[in-house]
Amino acid sequence: MSLHRAIDWSTLSPFPFAAGLKYTDNQRVIIHVKDVNDEPPYFINRPLPMQAVVQLNAPPNTPVFTLQARDPDTDHNIHYFIVRDRTGGRFEVDERSGVVRTRGTDLFQLDMEYVLYVKAEDQNGKVDDRRFQST
């Protein structure tokens, strides 16, 4: 079998075709096309940079923000990570859900800006790095 053009997984899967040999009956064959994981996930949160407000007396484990990303290949298995923390460890992110929470017992300061750099990564390690700003 040879193809005259590339098969686009996102528009054509399964890929049905008929095959036959000279002097015999035709046989229907269905080929399931698998996606090539060639696109990194991207953040859909707006505006960028992402921003959130934290109460001064927020206790540990308080949800602050939810990171959301999409993967053009598949939305399954997106993981979220803090890449750089300029908050003194005041936040953590749930790898699976993307929920950013407070942590630790250090008090937040009035009119202080806390900056995190985060990434969304798919199962093959493709990455979209963006800055997450929490004020």
C-alpha positions in Angstrom: 0.0 0.0 0.0 1.2 3.5 -0.7 -0.3 6.9 0.0 -0.6 9.8 -2.4 -0.8 12.2 0.6 -0.3 12.3 4.3 -3.1 11.1 6.5 -4.3 13.7 9.0 -5.2 12.0 12.3 -7.3 14.9 13.5 -9.6 14.8 10.5 -9.6 11.2 9.4 -9.5 8.3 11.8 -10.3 5.5 11.2 -9.2 5.5 7.6 -11.3 3.0 5.5 -10.3 1.8 2.1 -10.8 -1.2 -0.2 -8.0 -3.4 -1.3 -8.0 -6.0 -4.0 -5.8 -8.2 -6.1 -6.2 -8.8 -9.8 -8.7 -11.6 -10.4 -9.9 -11.8 -6.8 -12.6 -10.3 -4.7 -12.1 -6.9 -2.9 -11.7 -6.8 0.8 -12.6 -3.8 3.0 -9.8 -2.9 5.4 -10.0 -0.3 8.2 -6.8 1.3 9.4 -6.8 3.2 12.7 -4.5 6.1 12.4 -2.6 7.0 15.6 -1.8 10.6 16.4 1.9 11.6 16.4 2.4 13.6 19.5 4.0 16.6 17.8 2.2 19.6 19.4 2.9 21.0 22.9 0.0 21.9 25.2 -0.8 25.6 25.5 -2.4 27.6 28.3 -5.9 28.8 27.7 -6.2 31.0 30.8 -6.6 34.7 29.9 -5.4 37.3 30.3 -1.7 36.5 30.1 0.1 36.9 32.3 -2.4 35.1 34.5 -3.3 36.9 37.7 -5.0 36.1 41.0 -5.7 37.7 44.3 -4.8 36.1 47.7 -6.3 37.1 51.0 -3.7 38.3 53.5 -4.7 35.7 56.1 -5.1 32.8 53.6 -4.4 29.5 55.4 -2.3 26.8 53.8 -4.0 24.7 51.1 -6.3 27.6 50.0 -7.1 27.3 46.3 -5.9 30.5 44.5 -6.1 29.7 40.8 -6.6 26.9 38.3 -4.2 26.5 35.4 -5.8 25.2 32.3 -4.1 24.0 29.2 -5.1 22.3 26.0 -3.1 19.9 23.9 -3.9 19.9 20.1 -3.0 16.2 20.0 -5.0 15.1 23.1 -6.2 16.8 26.3 -5.3 13.7 28.3 -2.2 13.5 30.5 -1.4 17.2 30.8 0.8 17.8 33.9 1.4 21.2 35.5 4.7 22.2 37.3 6.2 25.2 38.9 9.4 26.0 37.0 10.6 29.0 39.0 9.3 30.2 42.3 9.8 33.8 43.3 7.4 33.5 46.3 9.5 31.9 48.9 7.6 28.7 48.6 4.2 30.2 49.4 2.4 28.2 46.6 2.2 24.7 45.1 0.5 23.4 42.0 -1.4 20.1 41.8 0.3 18.3 38.9 -2.9 16.7 37.6 -5.6 19.3 38.2 -3.5 22.5 37.8 -4.9 24.0 41.0 -2.5 26.5 42.6 -2.8 26.5 46.4 -1.2 28.4 49.2 1.3 26.5 51.3 3.4 27.1 54.4 2.7 29.4 57.3 4.4 32.6 56.1 2.0 35.5 56.1 1.2 37.3 52.9 2.2 41.0 52.7 -0.1 43.8 51.6 0.5 45.1 48.1 3.2 42.5 47.5 3.5 40.8 44.1 4.3 37.1 44.1 5.5 35.6 40.8 5.5 32.0 39.7 6.7 30.5 36.4 4.8 27.4 35.4 4.7 24.9 32.6 2.1 22.6 31.1 3.7 19.4 29.8 2.2 16.4 27.9 3.2 12.7 28.3 6.0 13.0 25.9 7.6 16.0 27.6 6.4 18.7 25.1 6.1 21.9 27.0 4.5 25.4 26.8 6.2 27.7 29.4 4.3 30.8 30.6 4.5 33.1 33.5 1.9 32.8 36.2 1.6 36.0 38.1 -0.3 36.1 41.4 -0.9 39.4 43.1 
